[in-house]
Every structure is written in structure tokens, then in C-alpha cells.
Amino acid sequence: MTAADPTIPEPTHACVRCGRPVAMTVGMCDRCNPLGLADPAASQVHGTVFLGIAIGIVLLAVFARFLLSGIGPFQAAVSAVAPTTAGLNITLTVTNDGSRAGSSTCRIHNGAALMNDDAAYFLSPQIEPGATVTFTRETSALGTAAIAGLAVECSTP
């Protein structure tokens, strides 16, 4: 075993509180930690951060649930389809059966095609509870030829 070379300085890093150089084995200098208390383990620090993130996600979920409760369900039907040069003008009739006003995201697709992934998505205007709204949107996602048998499903965004 050889002795450490006194001409080579010991590796250091900055104190987490004040920035003074300290040995790699400690987190704070003697001035910031005069009692020499042990630094928290990395697992403690990471566990605390994970717990904070988990609590934040739960709080966001509860807030979102409260914010969206009472909106919908929505009943929807395709009222008209008219071809345009750029695609289709689709007229939807949507009813809000919920107890609060809200808008819905409607997915329009060819109900007759079993394996067709083509769909258009429309955001409805604000619909009061119990009210029915008819609106028209243009899309190129379903081609330019009028399609019979378009299906629509609307849900809260």
C-alpha cells in the first residue's frame, strides 16, 4: 500500500448551502453543519421527491375530476354531409345530458368500414345542460366524397 501523494489535492465539490469546497464524502462544510450531522441518504432524497410528485399527481387528478364532473354524457348524430373542394362539410347535432355546461370532442368515422382508421375530430361549442347544438365543421381527414353511414361519438375532452 502506498501513501497518498501530498502534492495532489484531494477532490472536492461545492458545499450545498454556501458553495465552499468540501470533501467528496460530505455535503456541507463545517460552518454550515457545525454539529457534523449526517447528510440525508440519496434514497431519502429521491423518496421525498417521488412522494411529492405522487401527491401532486393525485391532487391534479382530484382537481380534474371535480372540474369535469357533471359535464356530459353527450348524445350526437350526423345531420348532414356535403362535399367541398377541400374535403367534407359535416353538420353535427350534439345534446348535453349532463348537469353542467361544457364542450365535447367528437370523433367522426365511417361506421360501415370495419378496419378503417380514418377519423375526424371536432370540438363542439359550449353546450348548456340539457341543450342541443347543431354546428358544421370542414375536414379533409375523410376524403372529398360524401360518405353514407358516418358514425359519431362525443365525450368530454
Beta strands, then each sheet from edge to edge (+ up, - down):
strand 1: 12-14
strand 2: 21-23
strand 3: 74-83
strand 4: 88-96
strand 5: 105-110
strand 6: 119-123
strand 7: 132-139
strand 8: 150-155
sheet 1: 1+ 2-
sheet 2: 3+ 4- 7+
sheet 3: 6+ 5- 8+
end
